[in-house]
């Protein structure tokens, strides 16, 4: 009857209730049980329930963020466009680069000299 825009007095008269205040009290109880703030929202939920439509419940928890890898790359990525590394991560990446760069340059130099020896462009 609320969906038909009837007020409490009209609902009391139609249902044979002695007082419109009793109707108001029942509607307030229904609002509290359904967790809504207005009688119109409660009426809409009841109408949907009568039709067999269940409302969608909100998710209990937000989806968890992607795992945070211990050693994230020091260059910008789609996930982190700016440098958000902690001081420990910066120290680890500095150590890795400081060790790998000389090793890589040494290996490249050795390969270059070996190639020169193989092509007989360099002699002992």
Residue frames as qw, qx, qy, qz and C-alpha x, y, z in Angstrom:
[[0.000, 0.885, 0.466, 0.000, 0.00, 0.00, 0.00],
 [0.323, -0.722, 0.123, 0.600, 2.97, 2.28, 0.54],
 [0.353, -0.038, 0.618, 0.701, 3.85, 1.76, -3.12],
 [0.084, 0.666, 0.647, 0.361, 0.36, 3.05, -3.92],
 [0.144, 0.324, -0.143, 0.924, 1.32, 6.25, -2.04],
 [0.542, -0.663, -0.424, -0.293, -1.18, 5.69, 0.77],
 [0.035, -0.594, 0.493, -0.634, -0.48, 7.37, 4.10],
 [0.101, 0.070, -0.907, 0.403, -0.67, 5.69, 7.50],
 [0.462, 0.171, 0.432, -0.756, -4.29, 6.73, 8.15],
 [0.708, 0.315, -0.305, -0.553, -5.45, 5.25, 4.83],
 [0.454, 0.239, -0.858, 0.034, -3.52, 2.03, 5.46],
 [0.130, -0.004, 0.787, -0.603, -5.04, 1.77, 8.95],
 [0.612, 0.241, 0.185, -0.730, -8.54, 2.23, 7.54],
 [0.686, 0.337, -0.518, -0.384, -7.99, -0.37, 4.79],
 [0.441, 0.186, -0.859, 0.181, -6.48, -2.99, 7.11],
 [0.648, -0.580, -0.416, -0.266, -8.86, -2.42, 9.99],
 [0.535, -0.023, -0.483, 0.692, -6.12, -1.30, 12.37],
 [0.264, -0.808, -0.491, 0.191, -7.36, 0.85, 15.22],
 [0.208, -0.890, 0.058, 0.402, -4.66, 3.51, 14.98],
 [0.627, 0.750, -0.151, 0.149, -2.45, 5.03, 12.31],
 [0.199, -0.791, 0.557, -0.156, 0.29, 5.14, 14.95],
 [0.818, -0.166, 0.551, -0.026, 0.27, 1.33, 15.05],
 [0.791, 0.576, 0.142, 0.146, 0.84, 1.34, 11.28],
 [0.193, 0.894, -0.351, 0.203, 3.72, 3.81, 11.69],
 [0.542, -0.588, 0.587, -0.123, 5.22, 1.62, 14.42],
 [0.887, 0.119, 0.442, 0.060, 5.03, -1.50, 12.24],
 [0.631, 0.751, -0.019, 0.194, 6.57, 0.35, 9.30],
 [0.083, -0.857, 0.475, -0.182, 9.43, 1.59, 11.50],
 [0.741, -0.329, 0.584, -0.036, 10.05, -1.99, 12.70],
 [0.850, 0.425, 0.283, 0.125, 10.08, -3.18, 9.10],
 [0.343, 0.892, -0.237, 0.176, 12.55, -0.42, 8.16],
 [0.367, -0.713, 0.584, -0.126, 14.86, -1.48, 11.00],
 [0.843, -0.055, 0.535, 0.013, 14.67, -5.16, 10.06],
 [0.759, 0.577, 0.224, 0.202, 15.31, -4.47, 6.38],
 [0.577, -0.349, 0.123, 0.729, 18.01, -1.91, 7.10],
 [0.257, 0.538, 0.399, 0.697, 16.45, 0.92, 5.11],
 [0.134, -0.130, -0.324, 0.927, 15.71, 4.49, 6.06],
 [0.415, 0.099, -0.035, -0.904, 12.32, 5.12, 4.45],
 [0.649, 0.195, 0.638, -0.364, 9.06, 3.25, 4.20],
 [0.674, 0.628, -0.135, -0.366, 9.17, 3.59, 0.41],
 [0.236, 0.557, -0.795, -0.046, 12.51, 1.72, 0.25],
 [0.370, -0.091, 0.871, -0.310, 11.05, -1.01, 2.47],
 [0.706, 0.437, 0.333, -0.447, 8.01, -1.23, 0.20],
 [0.543, 0.651, -0.456, -0.272, 10.24, -1.55, -2.87],
 [0.005, 0.395, -0.913, 0.104, 12.21, -4.37, -1.22],
 [0.530, 0.131, 0.732, -0.408, 8.99, -6.13, -0.26],
 [0.701, 0.568, 0.033, -0.431, 7.61, -5.78, -3.80],
 [0.385, 0.596, -0.690, -0.140, 10.84, -7.19, -5.23],
 [0.227, -0.216, 0.915, -0.256, 10.68, -10.07, -2.74],
 [0.670, 0.319, 0.483, -0.466, 7.09, -10.83, -3.78],
 [0.664, 0.632, -0.248, -0.313, 8.23, -10.97, -7.41],
 [0.974, -0.070, 0.118, 0.182, 11.01, -13.38, -6.47],
 [0.525, 0.686, -0.211, 0.458, 13.87, -10.98, -7.17],
 [0.710, -0.564, -0.169, 0.387, 16.62, -10.96, -4.58],
 [0.096, 0.979, -0.177, 0.005, 18.72, -7.83, -4.18],
 [0.751, 0.370, -0.360, 0.411, 22.42, -8.07, -4.79],
 [0.639, -0.737, -0.067, 0.210, 24.43, -7.98, -1.60],
 [0.200, 0.898, -0.386, 0.070, 27.58, -5.86, -1.54],
 [0.754, 0.261, -0.536, 0.276, 30.86, -7.69, -1.38],
 [0.721, -0.646, -0.200, 0.153, 32.03, -8.47, 2.14],
 [0.502, -0.625, 0.244, 0.546, 35.56, -7.33, 1.38],
 [0.415, 0.814, -0.255, -0.317, 37.29, -5.53, -1.41],
 [0.942, 0.262, -0.113, 0.179, 39.45, -7.67, -3.64],
 [0.652, -0.600, 0.167, 0.431, 42.98, -7.93, -2.36],
 [0.254, 0.866, -0.324, -0.285, 45.65, -5.93, -4.18],
 [0.859, 0.383, -0.327, 0.089, 48.12, -7.79, -6.35],
 [0.835, -0.423, -0.082, 0.342, 50.99, -9.32, -4.42],
 [0.030, 0.960, -0.278, 0.004, 53.80, -6.93, -3.63],
 [0.900, 0.218, -0.234, 0.297, 56.99, -8.57, -4.80],
 [0.656, -0.617, -0.038, 0.433, 59.97, -8.22, -2.53],
 [0.370, -0.350, 0.349, 0.786, 62.21, -6.83, -5.27],
 [0.478, 0.787, 0.368, -0.131, 60.14, -4.62, -7.54],
 [0.667, 0.340, 0.199, 0.633, 62.01, -3.29, -10.57],
 [0.288, -0.510, -0.141, 0.798, 63.64, 0.13, -10.24],
 [0.023, 0.048, 0.463, 0.885, 62.20, 1.34, -13.57],
 [0.488, 0.141, 0.212, -0.835, 58.65, 2.69, -14.04],
 [0.058, 0.168, 0.964, 0.196, 55.95, 0.10, -14.71],
 [0.313, -0.446, -0.511, -0.664, 52.24, 0.24, -15.44],
 [0.584, -0.575, -0.566, 0.093, 51.56, -0.56, -11.78],
 [0.444, -0.749, -0.103, 0.481, 53.94, 2.04, -10.38],
 [0.518, 0.773, 0.122, 0.345, 54.78, 4.96, -12.66],
 [0.027, -0.872, 0.342, -0.350, 57.00, 6.59, -10.05],
 [0.484, 0.266, -0.743, 0.378, 59.79, 5.32, -7.87],
 [0.659, -0.571, 0.019, -0.489, 58.17, 3.95, -4.74],
 [0.786, 0.084, -0.551, 0.267, 61.07, 1.80, -3.56],
 [0.624, -0.780, -0.026, 0.043, 62.03, 1.72, 0.08],
 [0.019, -0.858, 0.513, 0.018, 65.60, 2.55, 1.09],
 [0.645, -0.281, 0.709, 0.047, 66.35, -1.16, 1.48],
 [0.765, 0.488, 0.414, 0.068, 65.14, -1.90, -2.04],
 [0.329, 0.924, -0.196, 0.022, 67.24, 0.97, -3.38],
 [0.325, -0.690, 0.646, 0.026, 70.29, -0.42, -1.54],
 [0.756, 0.023, 0.652, 0.060, 69.69, -3.92, -2.93],
 [0.670, 0.702, 0.228, 0.078, 69.27, -2.66, -6.50],
 [0.079, 0.921, -0.380, -0.012, 72.41, -0.53, -6.15],
 [0.511, -0.467, 0.719, 0.061, 74.37, -3.58, -5.02],
 [0.779, 0.314, 0.540, 0.052, 72.97, -5.72, -7.84],
 [0.517, 0.854, 0.021, 0.060, 73.83, -3.12, -10.48],
 [0.128, -0.855, 0.502, 0.012, 77.28, -2.51, -8.95],
 [0.604, -0.284, 0.739, 0.090, 78.08, -6.23, -9.14],
 [0.725, 0.434, 0.532, 0.051, 76.44, -7.14, -12.46],
 [0.381, 0.913, -0.066, -0.128, 77.72, -4.18, -14.51],
 [0.087, -0.731, 0.658, 0.162, 81.46, -4.92, -14.12],
 [0.599, -0.055, 0.797, 0.044, 80.84, -8.63, -14.64],
 [0.644, 0.649, 0.398, -0.075, 78.91, -7.93, -17.82],
 [0.265, 0.912, -0.279, -0.140, 81.54, -5.52, -19.14],
 [0.331, -0.541, 0.764, 0.120, 84.31, -8.03, -18.34],
 [0.665, 0.201, 0.719, 0.024, 82.46, -10.84, -20.12],
 [0.551, 0.811, 0.171, -0.100, 81.82, -8.61, -23.15],
 [0.044, 0.857, -0.491, -0.150, 85.49, -7.58, -23.28],
 [0.483, -0.307, 0.814, 0.100, 86.63, -11.19, -23.04],
 [0.684, 0.466, 0.561, -0.020, 84.26, -12.20, -25.83],
 [0.381, 0.909, -0.083, -0.147, 85.54, -9.32, -27.98],
 [0.135, -0.711, 0.675, 0.143, 89.20, -10.26, -27.47],
 [0.613, -0.021, 0.789, 0.036, 88.40, -13.94, -28.12],
 [0.637, 0.684, 0.345, -0.088, 86.64, -13.01, -31.35],
 [0.214, 0.899, -0.349, -0.155, 89.63, -10.93, -32.42],
 [0.357, -0.470, 0.800, 0.112, 91.95, -13.88, -31.75],
 [0.672, 0.260, 0.693, -0.026, 89.68, -16.24, -33.69],
 [0.555, 0.810, 0.184, -0.041, 89.55, -13.91, -36.68],
 [0.758, -0.021, 0.099, 0.644, 93.34, -13.49, -36.44],
 [0.143, 0.881, 0.110, 0.436, 92.97, -9.73, -36.17],
 [0.350, -0.824, 0.364, -0.258, 94.96, -9.78, -32.97],
 [0.836, 0.188, -0.473, 0.206, 98.10, -11.77, -32.32],
 [0.726, -0.658, -0.066, 0.189, 100.07, -12.50, -29.20]]
